Amino acid sequence: MQRYFVSKNNIATDGHIIITGDDARHIQKVMRMRPSDRMICADNSGNAYQCVIEACGDDQVHAYVQNKLTADPELPIYVAIAQGMPKSDKFDTIVQKGTECGASLFIPFQAERSIAIWKEEKKDKKLLRLKKIGKEAAEQSHRLYIPEIVNPMGLDQLIAFSASFPFRIVAFEETAKSGEQAVLPELLGKMHRGERLLAVIGPEGGLTLEEAQKLKDHGFALCGLGPRILRTETAAVYLLSAISYHFELQQVR
Amino acid sequence: MQRYFVSKNNIATDGHIIITGDDARHIQKVMRMRPSDRMICADNSGNAYQCVIEACGDDQVHAYVQNKLTADPELPIYVAIAQGMPKSDKFDTIVQKGTECGASLFIPFQAERSIAIWKEEKKDKKLLRLKKIGKEAAEQSHRLYIPEIVNPMGLDQLIAFSASFPFRIVAFEETAKSGEQAVLPELLGKMHRGERLLAVIGPEGGLTLEEAQKLKDHGFALCGLGPRILRTETAAVYLLSAISYHFELQQVR
C-alpha cells in the first residue's frame, strides 16, 4: 500500500488528516487515488496509520485514520553515517540505500581526499535533493522516520559533533587489509536498544592515515568491513546490513 | 596496487606472465605503466601474485612473478544469487555490488513479475557486459575469482539447477512482513566452509505466492532480510553483507 509522510500538525486528534503539496498531487495525479481508497500515513515521530481517503481537492487530500499500525521497522540502534564526500551522484545512492537499510542520520564529511566540494551557492539545493531522496526511500522501505541530513562538516567539526555519540567507529581500509575483523561484532555486542552509533566512511581514495589517527585519538574504533575492498558507496550498506543482521535477525532467536 | 586477471595458461611455471588484449592496453594506455612497475595478477583459480613488468609491446605486456600473495578475500561459503530480472540497468549494479560483497555466481531468473525480458538476439551481448562488470568488480575488490554469470533461467530450470546446492533460500517480502527473522542465522549456523548456498531474490514486484510456494516445496527456506522493505537491487548486498558479518567478522573472535 502506498505510504506518505504527513506533518504531525496535519493529523488531528480525532483522526482527520490533511495532505498537501507534492504528496497531494502524487496521490491524485500519479496514483490516481479517489475517495474510499486506502493508504498509509506516517507522522515521522514513530507512528503510522492505515487511512481512507475522504475527499480530493485541488491541492489537498483529506483522509481519516482507520487504525494505527503496530509494526516497528526501525533499526534498534540509532546509526549516523558520516560519509566522506564522494564523486558525482554517488551520495544520492548512499542516502537511498542507507535509508532503506535503516540509517537515521547522514553527515556529508569533507575528507582530505574528497574530490567533490559542494559550492556554497549549490549547497542548499544539494541538501534539499538528498532530503527528498531520503524521504522517498523512507516511504518505500516502510520506515517510521525520515533520515536527517545535515550540512557538510570538516574533520574537526565532525569530531566535536561526535561527542553526543557513545559509540564511534571508522571503516578503515588499512585496518581491513591488516586482517582486523573482530572490532565491529565486539562493539555491537556492547550496544543496547536505543543507543547511538556514529560511523565514519572515507571517500573514494579512503581516509588518510592522519585522519584515521586523529579519529582514533578521539575515541573512534578503527574497524574492517570484511576482507574485500568495498567501494565507498557500498560500505554504508554493508555496515547497516551487518547491524540489522546482528540486532534484528540473530537476536530474535 | 592495480590488479588484473590473467589466464592460467599465460602464467608459466617459471613465473613468466604474458598479458594480452584489453588489459595490456589498459596497463600501457590508461595506467601508463612501464618496465619495473609493479602490479598484481590473479589467475582466477585462487592464486594472486605480485608482479614486475619486464617489457611492454604493442598488444602484450610481459611480467614476472615476484611473490605469491597469501591473503584470502573470498567468502568462506560459495553463494549463488538467482536474481529476478530487474528493470533497466539494475542488473549491472547487482553484479557490481554483489561481486564486491563476495558472490560467486549470478543467475538471471525470469520471474513471473519480471518486466524486463532479454531478447534472444541481445542475450549474448548482455551476458558479455555483465561478465565484464563482474571481472572489473572482482579486480577492484581484490577477489581471487571472477564470478560466473549464466544464461537466464525460468522457475523450473532454476529448481532443477538448485539440486547441486545443499542450502537454498528465498528472500520473500511476505515472510519478512510476517516478522520472520530467524531463518537466515539458523541456516548460516548450520553451514561450513566451502559449502554452497543458492539464494533467490524476486524482481521489483517481488515473487508471487505461487513461485514462493513452489520453491518451498523444493526445499527452499523462505526468509526475511529484516523488517524494512528492500529494493530488489539492495537485497543481494544485504544478504552477502550478513553472510560476511556472520562468517568473516563474528567467527574470527
Interface residues (C-beta under 8 A of the other chain):
Chain A: A71 D72 P73 K97 E100 C101 G102 Q140 S141 H142 R143 K177 G179 Q181 A182 L184 P185 E186 G224 L225 G226 P227 R228 I229 L230 R231 T234 V237 Y238 L239 S241 A242 S244 Y245 H246 E248 L249 Q250 V252 R253
Chain B: A71 D72 P73 K97 E100 C101 G102 Q140 S141 H142 R143 K177 G179 Q181 A182 L184 P185 E186 G224 L225 G226 P227 R228 I229 L230 R231 T234 V237 Y238 L239 S241 A242 S244 Y245 H246 E248 L249 Q250 V252 R253
